[in-house]
Each structure stands twice: as structure tokens, then as C-alpha cells.
Amino acid sequence: MTFDERYRAIDARDARFDGQFVTAVRTTGIYCRPSCPARTPKPGNVTFYATSAAAHEAGYRACKRCLPEAAPGSPEWDLRGDVAGRAMRLIADGVVEREGVSGLARRLGYSVRHLSRLLTLELGAGPLALARAHRAQTARLLLTGTELPVADVAFSAGFASIRQFNDTVREVFGMPPTALRARAHPAAPAASGGLDLLLAHRAPIDLDGLFAWFAARAVSGVEVATADSFARTLALAGGPAWFRVGRDGGELRLRARLTRLSDLPQLLARVRRLFDLDADPLAVDRALTAAAPELASLVAACPGIRVPGTADPHEMLIRAMIGQQITVRQATSALSALAAALGDPLEAHEGTDRLFPTMAAIAEHGAETLRVPAARIRAVRGAAAALADGALELGPGDDPVAQRAALLAMPGIGPWTADYVRMRVTGDPDVFLPGDVAARAGAVRAGLPADPRALSARLERVAPWRSYATAHLWRAAAASARPARPSTPSQGAP
């Protein structure tokens, strides 16, 4: 966006741009979200920044009125596959807290010095400042949305000490943590030992479609899904975790139980990717309708569609591989049997009682449980072994081209699986699967060609939003009255 485009957005107090940039005002020394209700500053007093971290580095503090840290994240970080976009996804996932800046640099293939220089040039802040801003956002969320003791908030947000936490909150928000909490609405009571938070997102959002997607693919014991909620267990750095995302009136609420509170930032990042909460639905819907009029009726019937992500990239690959060439029900049954046999048991909680199996367990014992073709069992075990020993790395910060090449080099992984995993793991908004049976069935219903080559050519017009076009075609196919039939991996990859 140009300066004039951004200025028109803040002059109109357009909430669609919240989280996509911040507005720093030189005369006040504060920065705001675009929809801030304060009087619009003069253009000469305004500087726009891509991230709140850049505004912090320039000496600005967050507005106490609009709380820009409470806005949904920017969809730009999923749209961009460059180093900056990949770095932002990894920072949100807590890589800096777990592995330091050197670990972030290693994952991105750069030296620490070069990465710091690149991010500062591109985003206005280096990796430490970006991670610090992310910790501040998590701290604000906990201070204003929970009744956790302030000390617990500090360590849950990833701060190394209470002093560092206090100094950062004062610097970023212009008030101590206790004052920030005092300005908040009363927090909703959480279950003993749990957390209860609201999840910011841009409206509209197709929750019916998301919950139906997860319900059709729920792995028994690991996941529980209804028309209004989705819950599951998850292995995080500090130990097992459980979370539930559900409707709460017009809001989306997260309830979670963690072994270590310091895993909360990682959990929040994964839940946001799982539900695609940082998407800009109005921009996507507008682009799809303008570029492909055949999709207009699908978009009108289902505004705010989301592309489901994944809570665990390694698990996603195994689920996709097991689901090849079988129906969703068959794949879910096979995965449930695998989890029952190999998943680590947990204390039963709201219908869940185990973790999804580790890659090491699948590599060693998968053949004893899986009832799929022998060649696929060998491929699944080989992929699991490569993930377990680090020979294959898979995560949200991957370079999409390199990730695809690495997956295609594995026995039993073809173009569909590699592209499907990229869509679900990195959140790439521009993936289309031309050979996908469900997408082609939905295309026919929408008046688009069913031939893979012709369909691919037609959908080139909707780039960079082809993942969302695919989601609409899947939704159209699912809504059809055609009888179930064996599928390509898309329908069988939970």
C-alpha cells in the first residue's frame, strides 16, 4: 500500500486494515491501529510501520485507547514466502524463545548478522525486537483477558525475568502491568488450571465450515469436534497440552490447559494458523468474485471462508499420506486406530485421552497397526523416520520451493501431497491442486471446467488466493448430493 492508501484507511477508521500496519504520530509519540477513534493526525505528522516492533524501535508507545496489540495478525506473513514472511511465522511460533536468534537464522539459512540486517531493512526491526514485540502482545492478552498472577503472565509470555517483563510493558504500553490490567474488562472465569481467552479475528468467518471440516476428520481420543467447537491434545515443548476453540456468542473463545505456561505463545500461534484467523476475508472474497465471476455465488453463499491449517506440521504430513486414495471416513478410521495403538495416553479430558503418536513410534511400529497398502506403509514409516531424526524438516517457516522439493524427494509423496501439505503447514494462500477430485467436482457445480489443465488456467486469474478458491470448490463438492466414492488425497487427508 502507498502512503496515500494507508492515510485514506486511517481517515476512514477502516477496521479491515487493523493488524496490517500501525500508524505512528510524531506529535504524540504513540502508534495506533488504523481504526483508532482518535482524531486523524495531519499527514505530515504520520509515519506508517509494517510492525509494532518497528514503531517500538523508533521510540513510539502503543495507544492506550485502541490497543493496537489486540488486533489480529497481518495476513501478509502467510502471503509472503520470502525471508521476512518466513521469519515472522517462526517468531510467532516461539522459535526465538526456544532456540534463540541463532536458531532462527539457522532455520532460515542465514547468518545471525545478515538476518538481522535483512529484517531491519525490510521490517524496521531485527529478530530480537520482533520477538520482544510478540512477547508484549501475549502479555497484554494475558493481562487483559485472564486473572493469572502478574508473575505467571511474565513467564507465560516468554520473558526471562519479572524485571524484563515490567520494563517492556512500561515501554510499549506506557503503563505498568497492573495498570494495564486495571483498564481491562473483568476476565472470564477459567476452569481450574486452565486459561480462557478470546481470539481476535476479522469478520466474517465461516465457523460452520471450519467446525464441519474438523468434525469429519477428528481422530478419536486425540480430537473432539462438534458443530460449535473443536478440541484436541497437542505435544508442545514443555509437555502435553489440551485446547478447545468454540463459539461464544459472536466471539471465538480459546480454553487451554498447559503443562508449562511458557508454551502459551506457541499454542496461540498454532491455533491461529489452524483456524486461519489472520486472514483478510473481505479482501479475499472481493478478489475471488472480481477475478472469477463463476465463484461469485459460492462466495455469496459462504462469506469469510478459511483454509484450515494444522496444529502439528509433522502430524499433517502423516495424515495426508495415510489419506491418499481413500475416503475421509476410511482415513479417519485408520488414523484413529493408529492413535489408539501408539499414542501416549493422557488423563481423560472432555473426550480426549491421548496424544497423536510420535514420529519415532510410527516409524518403529506403524506397520503393526496400519491397514493400508504395503507401499504406503513403507512410505509413511520412511517419512516418520526422517522427521524423527531430523533428516526431513517441516514447519511454518519453510521456504515453499525447498519444502516442496524435499517432500517430492521422499518415496510415496507426489505433487498433490506436497502441495496440500504446503497449503496446510505454511498457510500459503495461493495453492491449487489440479488433480483433486473434490475440487473438480466443485468446479463443475460452479460452472468451471472439470479438466485439470483448463481449470488450472482459469484459476490463475484469482492468484494469489487460489487456496481460498480451492476451499470454496471443496465446500461446493461437499454440499452436493452425489454419493461418496473413493477419493484423491484431498478428500482422505484429515
HELIX and SHEET records of a PDB file:
HELIX    1   1 PHE A    3  ASP A   11  1                                   9    
HELIX    2   2 ALA A   15  PHE A   17  5                                   3    
HELIX    3   3 PRO A   43  ASN A   45  5                                   3    
HELIX    4   4 SER A   52  GLU A   57  1                                   6    
HELIX    5   5 PRO A   68  ALA A   70  5                                   3    
HELIX    6   6 GLU A   76  LEU A   79  1                                   4    
HELIX    7   7 VAL A   83  ALA A   92  1                                  10    
HELIX    8   8 VAL A   95  LEU A  108  1                                  14    
HELIX    9   9 VAL A  112  LEU A  123  1                                  12    
HELIX   10  10 PRO A  127  GLY A  145  1                                  19    
HELIX   11  11 VAL A  150  SER A  156  1                                   7    
HELIX   12  12 ILE A  162  PHE A  173  1                                  12    
HELIX   13  13 PRO A  177  ALA A  182  1                                   6    
HELIX   14  14 LEU A  207  ALA A  216  1                                  10    
HELIX   15  15 LEU A  261  ASP A  263  5                                   3    
HELIX   16  16 LEU A  264  LEU A  274  1                                  11    
HELIX   17  17 PRO A  281  ALA A  291  1                                  11    
HELIX   18  18 PRO A  293  LEU A  295  5                                   3    
HELIX   19  19 ALA A  296  ALA A  301  1                                   6    
HELIX   20  20 PRO A  313  ILE A  322  1                                  10    
HELIX   21  21 VAL A  328  LEU A  342  1                                  15    
HELIX   22  22 MET A  359  THR A  369  1                                  11    
HELIX   23  23 ALA A  374  ASP A  389  1                                  16    
HELIX   24  24 PRO A  400  LEU A  408  1                                   9    
HELIX   25  25 PRO A  415  VAL A  425  1                                  11    
HELIX   26  26 VAL A  437  ALA A  446  1                                  10    
HELIX   27  27 PRO A  452  LEU A  459  1                                   8    
HELIX   28  28 GLU A  460  VAL A  462  5                                   3    
HELIX   29  29 ARG A  466  ALA A  479  1                                  14    
HELIX   30  30 PRO A  489  GLY A  492  1                                   4    
SHEET    1   A 4 VAL A  46  TYR A  49  0                                        
SHEET    2   A 4 VAL A  22  VAL A  25 -1                                        
SHEET    3   A 4 ILE A  30  CYS A  32 -1                                        
SHEET    4   A 4 ARG A  61  ALA A  62  1                                        
SHEET    1   B 5 LEU A 195  LEU A 198  0                                        
SHEET    2   B 5 GLU A 251  LEU A 258 -1                                        
SHEET    3   B 5 GLY A 239  ASP A 248 -1                                        
SHEET    4   B 5 SER A 229  LEU A 236 -1                                        
SHEET    5   B 5 GLU A 223  ALA A 225 -1                                        
SHEET    1   C 2 PRO A 345  HIS A 349  0                                        
SHEET    2   C 2 THR A 352  ARG A 354 -1                                        
END                                                                             
